[in-house]
Amino acid sequence: MLAPIDEFLLATNNQQLTTDFMSLKAQLEAIIYAAETPITTEQVVQLVKESVIAGGAADEAEVKSRVRASLEELVADYSTPDHGIEVRQVAGGYRMSTKPEQHEMVRGFAKSLKPPIRLSLPALETLAVIAYKQPATVPEINEIRGVDSGGVIATLLDRKLITTAGRKQVIGRPILYKTTKEFLMRFGLKDVNELPSMEEFEKLVAESFQGELIPAEDAARDDSNPQERGPEGTAETEPSAEAVSEPAAQKE
């Protein structure tokens, strides 16, 4: 019969092993979810080896054993009817995908999605200025960019990435612009207080709009939109009410 202290140590050790196992399974889930292509067991082992050994694994062989066990449990977890997606083996690796019985539902959802937003570099620059200086007027934006931003403002209004925010109480009462709920959803932000540093934002922009930048000739046209403009050099177009900014949160 074990002494009370031995029972306590055994229970604590078992609890730690369970915690480590659950932590490993969570790590594998995140890795498989984020992977663009099926990820192999060997790739996973190399990614988690250091943390698993730090958690008590004796060597790489034990790491592989723990990884395989966690993968098997993860596959089993997602195979239940409570989940609409599954973890399955594809081309020698693991990946997440929707279950066959959910394909029609997902197909219907995909058809309802809006086409991707395509923006020029001038539009992205202008959007960044508004995001960090909002509310901002066109003269203020022009001063920062060094070029007329009238055509770009019209494009961003049309894409519902910005909206009007009243008028600045100065001579001429120029229109103020701010970002919208669509902007927050596009960048996965809860609100504008979550905006990263300018350097991080530029990287985020590049990733979010990768492959969606419009050609240079269209970009030039974007910066010289011949629409009739108001006193600021912007089209006096009021966006729809649904474009008004509100706090919001955002792969198969």
Secondary structure, DSSP 8 states (H G I E B T S, - for coil): ---HHHHHHHHHHHHHHHHHHHHHHHHHHHHHHH-SS-B-HHHHHHHHHHHHHHTT--SHHHHHHHHHHHHHHHHHHHTSTT-SEEEEEETTEEEEEE-GGGHHHHHHHHHHS-----B-HHHHHHHHHHHHH-SB-HHHHHHHHSS--HHHHHHHHHTTSEEEEEE-SSTT--EEEEE-HHHHHHHT-SSGGG---HHHHHHHHHHHTTT-B--HHHHHHHTT--S---TTSS------GGGS--------
